[in-house]
Amino acid sequence: MKKISYLFVLFLGLSVFFGKVEAKTPKFPIGYALDFQKITDEKMQYIKSLGINYIELAGIGAMLDKNLQSTEVASSWASRMKEVAAILKRNKVKVWSIHMPFSVHLDISRLDEEGRLRVMEAQKNVLQVLKPVKAEIILFHPSFYLGLNERSERKAQLQKSVVYLNKEVKAIRSNMVVENMLGPSLTVNGRERPLMRTVEECLEIFQGFPKDVGLAVDFCHIAEPQHLLAAFGSRVKTLHVSNGDGTAEHHYLPCDNRGKNDWNSIFATLEKIKYKGVYMHECKYNDEKEIVDCYQHLWDAYQTSLTIKK
């Protein structure tokens, strides 16, 4: 990889100083987001050889009309999803999560009730197509960008949509999560940031969600994501792992030192809250091997830091 994190450099230095440090297998199973249209036997065989056994299906928005003139999903997509399920089964790769479609038109917090109901219908139709891959987690964005001074009304619309979608997700034997969104400031370019932009707003909004709806924590969307992890504890059901600083959609590889995440603190918090999910990457990379190598480097650095503290 082109950039190596400070933590990795520190780890190498400590290894030389203290003697050879034996690499330890990371505690959390590894996964990464992949456009479902790129899934082939060859790709799955390759990631299995690297030790990646889980994926998140991305690119699902391709199934729907982007302007939502129609809420239907073409039968060709249903056929493709069955092919994807067969490829995954052959190669023993599991779908941990699915990133559901989102856009200004597919916003589940839409204020116009007729439009919101069309979004519900479209999302339900997509869920039916996704049944063959048997995902553990179905992930939704809480909103797109908002108009000014409509946050309270949007939150109320979101609550209704989450109650409805949670039932539909349960019907296909999966679990629903909602993801925190980027929000270093309330407004940007004359509009408000999406809902769930801070720890406090996430906590407030989740008070109105069904208790079995979980949180997906995106490490790029918020500075010091360990605080959001700690605030939600066992209600954290999945992750979007990347490096960033909470100011933009950087989604750097975790070992890219342009990001500011404190990986030792993040790993410690995940252990403290007893996180039981997949360490799911949603980041930039040139080859999947970079993801695996980076994860191992950061985990080894974390283990070394624990040894030093003792």
Salt bridges, closest charged atoms under 4 A:
ASP41 OD2 - ARG90 NH2 2.86
GLU56 OE2 - HIS240 NE2 2.88
GLU83 OE1 - ARG80 NH1 3.43
ASP107 OD2 - ARG154 NH1 2.70
ASP112 OD2 - ARG110 NH2 2.77
GLU113 OE2 - ARG116 NH2 2.75
GLU113 OE1 - LYS160 NZ 3.28
GLU150 OE2 - ARG154 NE 2.89
GLU179 OE1 - HIS99 NE2 3.58
GLU179 OE1 - HIS141 NE2 3.09
GLU179 OE2 - HIS221 ND1 3.51
GLU179 OE2 - HIS240 ND1 3.15
GLU192 OE1 - ARG151 NH1 3.04
GLU201 OE2 - ARG151 NE 2.65
GLU201 OE2 - LYS155 NZ 3.51
GLU204 OE1 - LYS155 NZ 3.08
ASP212 OD2 - LYS170 NZ 3.66
ASP218 OD2 - HIS221 NE2 3.57
ASP218 OD2 - HIS240 ND1 3.51
GLU224 OE1 - HIS227 NE2 3.51
ASP245 OD1 - HIS250 NE2 3.67
GLU249 OE1 - HIS221 NE2 3.05
GLU249 OE1 - HIS251 NE2 2.84
ASP256 OD2 - ARG258 NH2 2.68
GLU271 OE2 - LYS27 NZ 3.72
GLU282 OE1 - HIS240 ND1 3.10
GLU282 OE1 - HIS251 ND1 3.81
GLU288 OE2 - LYS43 NZ 2.90
ASP293 OD2 - LYS289 NZ 2.73
